[in-house]
Amino acid sequence: MSQYRSRLPMLDRDQVFLTPGGLGTSLLFREGLDLPHFASFDLLKDERSASLIEDFFDRFAMLARERGVGMMLTTPTWRANRDWGRKLGYSDDALAAVNRRAVDLMLKVRSKWQTPGMPDIIAGTIGPRGDGYQADARMSATEARDYHHAQIATFAATEADMVGANTLTYVDEAIGIAYAARACAMPLFVSFTVETDGRLPSGDTLQEAIERTDAQTDGYAAFFMINCAHPSHFQSALQAGGDWVQRIRGVRANASRRSHAELNDASELDDGDPADLGEHYAVLRRLLPRLTMVGGCCGTDLRHADQICRAMQRVSGIESPS
């Protein structure tokens, strides 16, 4: 049983936690690796390839220690569900094994970097059944519960502290994942993505998505996040405030201001402006009073993470190393 499962330290307002940057884009564009179906988990079958993932997380964990913040270690299993796994030739048993291997790798990283005063949380990453940028093929909440249950149950039998559903494009899938997480007694965060208009690809507003997910699941998610979008895409949606904004504790933003469609078609990495991204997080911290989980998504690296940490600590009034 995980040591943090009964109480998640990132729920303390004054403790900043860093998440890693964009693993897939780093492996694809910076390491020059072939990632069929953008599936980083497939690298875990080979020790040499797995060491690249370990090195990637080590760099961010080192930065977290240097900046004096906690770390959320998110398993590279965004694509490690049944549909994507079968496209890569994985059986159900092989998928379960690779999800367990991903947690073991994060445990290895945590053993090297965690300190008594700076805990590191391991989150088993759940990705959408579909594309991650579109909401054209949808499940009912019951179908989503049944679909995602196997991966969540696998994480529940490991030392993972929680599961995190990332880059969700419509509400029913989030609700179904929450049902499955509750059945497995696993803490959960839900992270939606948005288009350049601040709405989910389904057309729902962030407010509608969070409120409906909470209403249908009795508020089961420990918190909500936003990922795979630039802050300029959703800052205006947060300005009205309200109880639903209090439920957002995390943001993993893209480096680029481009739309999902533009990023999907890009042949070169758009890494944006790290300093500018950090300043956007300073604005987000004022709009999201409970924001503690921060980091990057597509196109981000250590430069972006450092600027984000510095901005968060400056705005939060938290003393940090010079």
Secondary structure as a PSIPRED ss2 file (coil, helix, strand):
# PSIPRED VFORMAT (PSIPRED V4.0)

   1 M C   1.000  0.000  0.000
   2 S C   1.000  0.000  0.000
   3 Q C   1.000  0.000  0.000
   4 Y C   1.000  0.000  0.000
   5 R C   1.000  0.000  0.000
   6 S C   1.000  0.000  0.000
   7 R C   1.000  0.000  0.000
   8 L C   1.000  0.000  0.000
   9 P H   0.000  1.000  0.000
  10 M H   0.000  1.000  0.000
  11 L H   0.000  1.000  0.000
  12 D C   1.000  0.000  0.000
  13 R C   1.000  0.000  0.000
  14 D C   1.000  0.000  0.000
  15 Q C   1.000  0.000  0.000
  16 V C   1.000  0.000  0.000
  17 F E   0.000  0.000  1.000
  18 L E   0.000  0.000  1.000
  19 T C   1.000  0.000  0.000
  20 P C   1.000  0.000  0.000
  21 G C   1.000  0.000  0.000
  22 G C   1.000  0.000  0.000
  23 L H   0.000  1.000  0.000
  24 G H   0.000  1.000  0.000
  25 T H   0.000  1.000  0.000
  26 S H   0.000  1.000  0.000
  27 L H   0.000  1.000  0.000
  28 L H   0.000  1.000  0.000
  29 F H   0.000  1.000  0.000
  30 R H   0.000  1.000  0.000
  31 E C   1.000  0.000  0.000
  32 G C   1.000  0.000  0.000
  33 L C   1.000  0.000  0.000
  34 D C   1.000  0.000  0.000
  35 L C   1.000  0.000  0.000
  36 P H   0.000  1.000  0.000
  37 H H   0.000  1.000  0.000
  38 F H   0.000  1.000  0.000
  39 A C   1.000  0.000  0.000
  40 S H   0.000  1.000  0.000
  41 F H   0.000  1.000  0.000
  42 D H   0.000  1.000  0.000
  43 L H   0.000  1.000  0.000
  44 L H   0.000  1.000  0.000
  45 K H   0.000  1.000  0.000
  46 D C   1.000  0.000  0.000
  47 E H   0.000  1.000  0.000
  48 R H   0.000  1.000  0.000
  49 S H   0.000  1.000  0.000
  50 A H   0.000  1.000  0.000
  51 S H   0.000  1.000  0.000
  52 L H   0.000  1.000  0.000
  53 I H   0.000  1.000  0.000
  54 E H   0.000  1.000  0.000
  55 D H   0.000  1.000  0.000
  56 F H   0.000  1.000  0.000
  57 F H   0.000  1.000  0.000
  58 D H   0.000  1.000  0.000
  59 R H   0.000  1.000  0.000
  60 F H   0.000  1.000  0.000
  61 A H   0.000  1.000  0.000
  62 M H   0.000  1.000  0.000
  63 L H   0.000  1.000  0.000
  64 A H   0.000  1.000  0.000
  65 R H   0.000  1.000  0.000
  66 E H   0.000  1.000  0.000
  67 R H   0.000  1.000  0.000
  68 G C   1.000  0.000  0.000
  69 V C   1.000  0.000  0.000
  70 G E   0.000  0.000  1.000
  71 M E   0.000  0.000  1.000
  72 M E   0.000  0.000  1.000
  73 L E   0.000  0.000  1.000
  74 T E   0.000  0.000  1.000
  75 T C   1.000  0.000  0.000
  76 P C   1.000  0.000  0.000
  77 T C   1.000  0.000  0.000
  78 W C   1.000  0.000  0.000
  79 R C   1.000  0.000  0.000
  80 A C   1.000  0.000  0.000
  81 N C   1.000  0.000  0.000
  82 R H   0.000  1.000  0.000
  83 D H   0.000  1.000  0.000
  84 W H   0.000  1.000  0.000
  85 G H   0.000  1.000  0.000
  86 R H   0.000  1.000  0.000
  87 K H   0.000  1.000  0.000
  88 L C   1.000  0.000  0.000
  89 G C   1.000  0.000  0.000
  90 Y C   1.000  0.000  0.000
  91 S C   1.000  0.000  0.000
  92 D H   0.000  1.000  0.000
  93 D H   0.000  1.000  0.000
  94 A H   0.000  1.000  0.000
  95 L H   0.000  1.000  0.000
  96 A H   0.000  1.000  0.000
  97 A H   0.000  1.000  0.000
  98 V H   0.000  1.000  0.000
  99 N H   0.000  1.000  0.000
 100 R H   0.000  1.000  0.000
 101 R H   0.000  1.000  0.000
 102 A H   0.000  1.000  0.000
 103 V H   0.000  1.000  0.000
 104 D H   0.000  1.000  0.000
 105 L H   0.000  1.000  0.000
 106 M H   0.000  1.000  0.000
 107 L H   0.000  1.000  0.000
 108 K H   0.000  1.000  0.000
 109 V H   0.000  1.000  0.000
 110 R H   0.000  1.000  0.000
 111 S H   0.000  1.000  0.000
 112 K H   0.000  1.000  0.000
 113 W H   0.000  1.000  0.000
 114 Q C   1.000  0.000  0.000
 115 T E   0.000  0.000  1.000
 116 P C   1.000  0.000  0.000
 117 G C   1.000  0.000  0.000
 118 M E   0.000  0.000  1.000
 119 P C   1.000  0.000  0.000
 120 D E   0.000  0.000  1.000
 121 I E   0.000  0.000  1.000
 122 I E   0.000  0.000  1.000
 123 A E   0.000  0.000  1.000
 124 G E   0.000  0.000  1.000
 125 T E   0.000  0.000  1.000
 126 I E   0.000  0.000  1.000
 127 G C   1.000  0.000  0.000
 128 P C   1.000  0.000  0.000
 129 R C   1.000  0.000  0.000
 130 G C   1.000  0.000  0.000
 131 D C   1.000  0.000  0.000
 132 G C   1.000  0.000  0.000
 133 Y C   1.000  0.000  0.000
 134 Q C   1.000  0.000  0.000
 135 A C   1.000  0.000  0.000
 136 D C   1.000  0.000  0.000
 137 A C   1.000  0.000  0.000
 138 R C   1.000  0.000  0.000
 139 M C   1.000  0.000  0.000
 140 S C   1.000  0.000  0.000
 141 A H   0.000  1.000  0.000
 142 T H   0.000  1.000  0.000
 143 E H   0.000  1.000  0.000
 144 A H   0.000  1.000  0.000
 145 R H   0.000  1.000  0.000
 146 D H   0.000  1.000  0.000
 147 Y H   0.000  1.000  0.000
 148 H H   0.000  1.000  0.000
 149 H H   0.000  1.000  0.000
 150 A H   0.000  1.000  0.000
 151 Q H   0.000  1.000  0.000
 152 I H   0.000  1.000  0.000
 153 A H   0.000  1.000  0.000
 154 T H   0.000  1.000  0.000
 155 F H   0.000  1.000  0.000
 156 A H   0.000  1.000  0.000
 157 A C   1.000  0.000  0.000
 158 T C   1.000  0.000  0.000
 159 E C   1.000  0.000  0.000
 160 A C   1.000  0.000  0.000
 161 D C   1.000  0.000  0.000
 162 M E   0.000  0.000  1.000
 163 V E   0.000  0.000  1.000
 164 G E   0.000  0.000  1.000
 165 A E   0.000  0.000  1.000
 166 N E   0.000  0.000  1.000
 167 T E   0.000  0.000  1.000
 168 L E   0.000  0.000  1.000
 169 T C   1.000  0.000  0.000
 170 Y C   1.000  0.000  0.000
 171 V H   0.000  1.000  0.000
 172 D H   0.000  1.000  0.000
 173 E H   0.000  1.000  0.000
 174 A H   0.000  1.000  0.000
 175 I H   0.000  1.000  0.000
 176 G H   0.000  1.000  0.000
 177 I H   0.000  1.000  0.000
 178 A H   0.000  1.000  0.000
 179 Y H   0.000  1.000  0.000
 180 A H   0.000  1.000  0.000
 181 A H   0.000  1.000  0.000
 182 R H   0.000  1.000  0.000
 183 A H   0.000  1.000  0.000
 184 C C   1.000  0.000  0.000
 185 A C   1.000  0.000  0.000
 186 M C   1.000  0.000  0.000
 187 P C   1.000  0.000  0.000
 188 L E   0.000  0.000  1.000
 189 F E   0.000  0.000  1.000
 190 V E   0.000  0.000  1.000
 191 S E   0.000  0.000  1.000
 192 F E   0.000  0.000  1.000
 193 T C   1.000  0.000  0.000
 194 V C   1.000  0.000  0.000
 195 E C   1.000  0.000  0.000
 196 T C   1.000  0.000  0.000
 197 D C   1.000  0.000  0.000
 198 G C   1.000  0.000  0.000
 199 R E   0.000  0.000  1.000
 200 L C   1.000  0.000  0.000
 201 P C   1.000  0.000  0.000
 202 S C   1.000  0.000  0.000
 203 G C   1.000  0.000  0.000
 204 D C   1.000  0.000  0.000
 205 T E   0.000  0.000  1.000
 206 L H   0.000  1.000  0.000
 207 Q H   0.000  1.000  0.000
 208 E H   0.000  1.000  0.000
 209 A H   0.000  1.000  0.000
 210 I H   0.000  1.000  0.000
 211 E H   0.000  1.000  0.000
 212 R H   0.000  1.000  0.000
 213 T H   0.000  1.000  0.000
 214 D H   0.000  1.000  0.000
 215 A H   0.000  1.000  0.000
 216 Q H   0.000  1.000  0.000
 217 T H   0.000  1.000  0.000
 218 D C   1.000  0.000  0.000
 219 G C   1.000  0.000  0.000
 220 Y C   1.000  0.000  0.000
 221 A C   1.000  0.000  0.000
 222 A C   1.000  0.000  0.000
 223 F E   0.000  0.000  1.000
 224 F E   0.000  0.000  1.000
 225 M E   0.000  0.000  1.000
 226 I E   0.000  0.000  1.000
 227 N E   0.000  0.000  1.000
 228 C C   1.000  0.000  0.000
 229 A C   1.000  0.000  0.000
 230 H C   1.000  0.000  0.000
 231 P H   0.000  1.000  0.000
 232 S H   0.000  1.000  0.000
 233 H H   0.000  1.000  0.000
 234 F H   0.000  1.000  0.000
 235 Q H   0.000  1.000  0.000
 236 S H   0.000  1.000  0.000
 237 A H   0.000  1.000  0.000
 238 L H   0.000  1.000  0.000
 239 Q C   1.000  0.000  0.000
 240 A C   1.000  0.000  0.000
 241 G C   1.000  0.000  0.000
 242 G C   1.000  0.000  0.000
 243 D H   0.000  1.000  0.000
 244 W H   0.000  1.000  0.000
 245 V H   0.000  1.000  0.000
 246 Q H   0.000  1.000  0.000
 247 R H   0.000  1.000  0.000
 248 I E   0.000  0.000  1.000
 249 R E   0.000  0.000  1.000
 250 G E   0.000  0.000  1.000
 251 V E   0.000  0.000  1.000
 252 R E   0.000  0.000  1.000
 253 A E   0.000  0.000  1.000
 254 N C   1.000  0.000  0.000
 255 A C   1.000  0.000  0.000
 256 S C   1.000  0.000  0.000
 257 R C   1.000  0.000  0.000
 258 R C   1.000  0.000  0.000
 259 S C   1.000  0.000  0.000
 260 H H   0.000  1.000  0.000
 261 A H   0.000  1.000  0.000
 262 E H   0.000  1.000  0.000
 263 L H   0.000  1.000  0.000
 264 N H   0.000  1.000  0.000
 265 D H   0.000  1.000  0.000
 266 A C   1.000  0.000  0.000
 267 S C   1.000  0.000  0.000
 268 E C   1.000  0.000  0.000
 269 L C   1.000  0.000  0.000
 270 D C   1.000  0.000  0.000
 271 D C   1.000  0.000  0.000
 272 G C   1.000  0.000  0.000
 273 D C   1.000  0.000  0.000
 274 P H   0.000  1.000  0.000
 275 A H   0.000  1.000  0.000
 276 D H   0.000  1.000  0.000
 277 L H   0.000  1.000  0.000
 278 G H   0.000  1.000  0.000
 279 E H   0.000  1.000  0.000
 280 H H   0.000  1.000  0.000
 281 Y H   0.000  1.000  0.000
 282 A H   0.000  1.000  0.000
 283 V H   0.000  1.000  0.000
 284 L H   0.000  1.000  0.000
 285 R H   0.000  1.000  0.000
 286 R H   0.000  1.000  0.000
 287 L H   0.000  1.000  0.000
 288 L C   1.000  0.000  0.000
 289 P C   1.000  0.000  0.000
 290 R C   1.000  0.000  0.000
 291 L C   1.000  0.000  0.000
 292 T C   1.000  0.000  0.000
 293 M E   0.000  0.000  1.000
 294 V E   0.000  0.000  1.000
 295 G E   0.000  0.000  1.000
 296 G E   0.000  0.000  1.000
 297 C C   1.000  0.000  0.000
 298 C C   1.000  0.000  0.000
 299 G C   1.000  0.000  0.000
 300 T C   1.000  0.000  0.000
 301 D C   1.000  0.000  0.000
 302 L H   0.000  1.000  0.000
 303 R H   0.000  1.000  0.000
 304 H H   0.000  1.000  0.000
 305 A H   0.000  1.000  0.000
 306 D H   0.000  1.000  0.000
 307 Q H   0.000  1.000  0.000
 308 I H   0.000  1.000  0.000
 309 C H   0.000  1.000  0.000
 310 R H   0.000  1.000  0.000
 311 A H   0.000  1.000  0.000
 312 M H   0.000  1.000  0.000
 313 Q H   0.000  1.000  0.000
 314 R H   0.000  1.000  0.000
 315 V H   0.000  1.000  0.000
 316 S H   0.000  1.000  0.000
 317 G C   1.000  0.000  0.000
 318 I C   1.000  0.000  0.000
 319 E C   1.000  0.000  0.000
 320 S C   1.000  0.000  0.000
 321 P C   1.000  0.000  0.000
 322 S C   1.000  0.000  0.000
